[in-house]
Amino acid sequence: MSSSLALKRFYKKATAESQEEGFVVLLDGRIVKTPEQVSLLFPTMRLAQAVADEWDAQGKEIDSGTMPMMTLTCTAIDWISSDRDDVVEGIAAYAGHDLLCYWDDSMSDLQELQKEVWQPLLDWTALTFDAPLAVTNGLLSVDQPASTLKALYNGVCTIPNMELAALSSVVRIGGSLVVGLALLKGHITVEKAQEAVLLHEKFQHQRWGVDEEAEERHVNILTEFRTAMKFLSLIRD
């Protein structure tokens, strides 16, 4: 489903129902399917109703960009369920070059901020997953312990497909598996997650100012994080 196709609205009413096979969304009585033509079965009525509301809110043309709950659900069903091993591997790979492992020691104020915001998250990861991560100053790659990479990979492996869709969204836009897992597990808020992934950028912007493109990026990250957490709340009924 893509807004570029300018698909015109072809239904009058969207509804969420509980049927024998599970919770579904119907458009004028017909069950909604994924882009791969798989019937959409939702884990909770709350998620089904949220998706029905997204369909109901469409105007004369359907804009998939305004349907994040539908998009994440389809991602879990069409992409993750059919390619789960590769998805898990791709997400877990961020541990090898996690944003929070690359510190900047050029300014004392920034160093203090990294200790305040990043170090507690690294400590939490080490304790929660038995996965201590090595940090470095600068941009040169740092090798992570094989045991740490394996532990974080195993942690991602335990996450169900629907939750994995949310985690994938957060990790890919934020560049940090540590932040993604902390958000998924409820250890930090979306605001704290945004602060962590934008720590260096916002520090520089406070000194030199921020441009429109950067502001848009910051808003997009916060929106993605909030969308992921809303999705998680709806599937954890």
C-alpha positions as CSV (number, residue, x, y, z in Angstrom):
1,M,0.0,0.0,0.0
2,S,1.6,3.2,-1.1
3,S,0.3,6.8,-1.2
4,S,2.2,7.2,-4.5
5,L,-0.5,5.0,-6.1
6,A,-3.1,7.5,-5.1
7,L,-5.6,4.7,-4.4
8,K,-9.1,6.2,-4.2
9,R,-11.3,5.3,-1.2
10,F,-13.5,2.4,-2.3
11,Y,-15.4,1.8,0.9
12,K,-17.8,3.6,3.2
13,K,-17.2,2.2,6.6
14,A,-14.3,0.4,8.4
15,T,-15.1,-1.7,11.5
16,A,-13.2,-3.9,13.9
17,E,-14.7,-7.3,14.9
18,S,-13.9,-10.4,16.8
19,Q,-14.3,-13.5,14.5
20,E,-13.6,-17.2,15.0
21,E,-10.1,-16.8,13.5
22,G,-9.2,-13.7,15.5
23,F,-9.6,-9.9,15.5
24,V,-10.1,-8.4,12.1
25,V,-10.8,-5.1,10.3
26,L,-13.5,-5.0,7.7
27,L,-14.2,-2.5,4.9
28,D,-17.9,-2.6,4.1
29,G,-17.9,-6.2,5.5
30,R,-14.8,-7.4,3.7
31,I,-11.7,-8.4,5.7
32,V,-8.7,-6.2,5.1
33,K,-5.6,-7.9,3.7
34,T,-1.9,-7.1,3.7
35,P,-0.1,-6.0,0.5
36,E,0.9,-9.6,0.1
37,Q,-2.8,-10.5,0.2
38,V,-2.7,-12.2,3.6
39,S,-5.7,-11.7,5.8
40,L,-4.9,-9.3,8.6
41,L,-5.4,-11.0,12.0
42,F,-4.7,-8.7,15.0
43,P,-3.5,-9.9,18.4
44,T,-5.9,-7.6,20.3
45,M,-9.2,-5.8,19.6
46,R,-7.5,-2.5,20.6
47,L,-5.1,-2.8,17.7
48,A,-7.8,-3.8,15.3
49,Q,-9.9,-0.8,16.3
50,A,-7.0,1.5,15.9
51,V,-6.4,0.3,12.4
52,A,-10.1,0.5,11.6
53,D,-10.0,4.1,12.8
54,E,-7.1,4.8,10.5
55,W,-9.1,3.5,7.5
56,D,-12.1,5.4,8.6
57,A,-10.1,8.7,8.8
58,Q,-9.0,8.5,5.1
59,G,-10.4,11.0,2.7
60,K,-11.1,10.6,-1.0
61,E,-7.7,9.1,-1.5
62,I,-5.9,6.6,0.8
63,D,-2.6,7.9,2.3
64,S,-0.6,5.0,3.8
65,G,1.6,7.6,5.5
66,T,-1.3,8.4,7.8
67,M,-1.8,4.7,8.8
68,P,1.2,3.8,11.0
69,M,-0.6,1.1,13.0
70,M,-1.6,-0.6,9.7
71,T,1.9,-0.3,8.4
72,L,3.6,-1.8,11.4
73,T,1.0,-4.7,11.5
74,C,1.7,-5.4,7.8
75,T,5.4,-5.2,8.4
76,A,5.1,-7.9,11.1
77,I,2.9,-10.2,9.0
78,D,4.3,-9.8,5.5
79,W,8.0,-9.1,6.1
80,I,9.1,-10.3,9.5
81,S,7.1,-13.6,9.5
82,S,8.5,-14.6,6.2
83,D,12.0,-13.4,6.7
84,R,12.4,-13.5,10.5
85,D,16.0,-14.8,10.7
86,D,17.3,-12.1,8.4
87,V,15.3,-9.4,10.3
88,V,16.7,-10.6,13.7
89,E,20.2,-10.7,12.3
90,G,19.9,-7.2,10.8
91,I,18.6,-5.7,14.0
92,A,21.1,-7.5,16.3
93,A,23.9,-6.3,14.0
94,Y,23.5,-2.8,15.3
95,A,25.2,-4.0,18.5
96,G,28.5,-4.2,16.6
97,H,28.4,-0.4,15.9
98,D,25.9,1.0,18.4
99,L,25.7,4.8,18.4
100,L,26.2,4.8,22.2
101,C,29.6,3.2,22.0
102,Y,31.2,6.2,20.1
103,W,32.0,8.9,22.5
104,D,33.5,12.4,21.9
105,D,36.2,13.5,24.4
106,S,36.9,16.8,22.7
107,M,34.8,18.9,25.1
108,S,34.4,18.3,28.9
109,D,30.7,19.4,28.8
110,L,29.9,16.8,26.2
111,Q,31.8,14.2,28.1
112,E,29.7,14.9,31.2
113,L,26.5,14.6,29.1
114,Q,27.6,11.3,27.7
115,K,28.3,10.0,31.2
116,E,24.9,11.2,32.3
117,V,22.8,10.0,29.4
118,W,24.6,7.1,27.7
119,Q,26.5,5.4,30.5
120,P,23.4,4.4,32.5
121,L,21.9,2.8,29.3
122,L,25.1,0.9,28.7
123,D,25.1,-0.3,32.3
124,W,21.5,-1.4,32.0
125,T,22.3,-3.4,28.9
126,A,25.2,-5.1,30.6
127,L,23.1,-6.1,33.6
128,T,19.9,-7.0,31.7
129,F,21.4,-9.0,28.9
130,D,24.9,-9.8,30.4
131,A,26.2,-7.8,27.5
132,P,28.9,-5.3,28.3
133,L,29.7,-3.1,25.3
134,A,33.1,-1.5,24.7
135,V,33.2,2.2,24.1
136,T,35.7,4.3,22.2
137,N,36.5,8.0,21.6
138,G,36.2,9.1,18.0
139,L,34.8,7.4,14.9
140,L,37.1,4.5,14.4
141,S,35.3,1.2,14.8
142,V,35.6,-0.7,18.1
143,D,35.4,-4.4,18.2
144,Q,32.7,-5.8,20.6
145,P,33.2,-9.0,22.6
146,A,31.8,-12.0,20.8
147,S,29.9,-13.0,24.0
148,T,28.2,-9.6,24.1
149,L,27.1,-9.8,20.4
150,K,25.8,-13.3,21.0
151,A,23.9,-12.2,24.1
152,L,22.2,-9.3,22.4
153,Y,21.4,-11.5,19.3
154,N,19.8,-14.0,21.7
155,G,17.8,-11.2,23.3
156,V,16.5,-10.0,20.0
157,C,15.6,-13.6,19.1
158,T,13.1,-13.8,22.0
159,I,11.0,-10.9,20.7
160,P,7.7,-11.8,19.0
161,N,7.1,-10.6,15.4
162,M,4.8,-7.8,16.3
163,E,7.1,-6.3,18.9
164,L,10.0,-6.9,16.5
165,A,8.3,-4.6,14.0
166,A,8.3,-1.8,16.5
167,L,11.9,-2.5,17.6
168,S,13.1,-2.5,14.0
169,S,11.5,0.9,13.4
170,V,13.2,2.4,16.5
171,V,16.6,0.9,15.9
172,R,16.9,1.7,12.3
173,I,15.9,5.4,12.7
174,G,17.9,5.9,15.9
175,G,21.0,3.8,15.1
176,S,21.1,2.2,18.5
177,L,20.1,-1.3,19.6
178,V,20.7,-0.3,23.2
179,V,18.1,2.5,23.0
180,G,15.7,0.3,21.1
181,L,15.8,-2.4,23.7
182,A,15.6,0.0,26.6
183,L,12.5,1.6,25.0
184,L,10.9,-1.8,24.2
185,K,11.4,-3.0,27.7
186,G,9.9,0.2,29.2
187,H,13.2,1.2,30.8
188,I,13.1,4.7,29.2
189,T,10.5,7.1,27.8
190,V,10.4,8.2,24.2
191,E,11.7,11.5,25.2
192,K,14.7,9.9,26.9
193,A,15.2,7.7,23.8
194,Q,15.3,10.7,21.5
195,E,17.7,12.6,23.9
196,A,20.1,9.6,23.7
197,V,20.2,9.2,19.9
198,L,20.4,12.9,19.3
199,L,22.8,13.7,22.1
200,H,25.7,14.8,19.9
201,E,23.6,16.6,17.4
202,K,21.6,18.6,20.0
203,F,24.8,19.5,21.9
204,Q,26.3,21.0,18.7
205,H,23.1,22.7,17.8
206,Q,23.0,24.4,21.2
207,R,26.4,25.9,20.4
208,W,26.0,26.7,16.7
209,G,22.2,26.7,16.1
210,V,19.9,24.3,14.3
211,D,18.7,24.3,10.7
212,E,15.2,23.4,9.4
213,E,16.4,20.0,8.1
214,A,17.8,19.0,11.4
215,E,14.6,20.1,13.3
216,E,12.6,18.0,10.9
217,R,14.8,15.0,11.5
218,H,14.4,15.4,15.3
219,V,10.6,15.6,15.0
220,N,10.6,12.5,12.8
221,I,12.6,10.5,15.2
222,L,10.3,11.4,18.1
223,T,7.3,10.6,16.0
224,E,8.7,7.2,15.1
225,F,9.5,6.4,18.7
226,R,6.0,7.5,19.8
227,T,4.4,5.4,17.1
228,A,6.3,2.4,18.0
229,M,5.4,2.7,21.7
230,K,1.7,3.2,20.8
231,F,1.8,0.1,18.7
232,L,3.4,-1.8,21.6
233,S,0.7,-0.6,24.0
234,L,-2.0,-1.8,21.6
235,I,-0.6,-5.3,21.1
236,R,0.0,-5.7,24.9
237,D,-3.7,-5.6,25.7
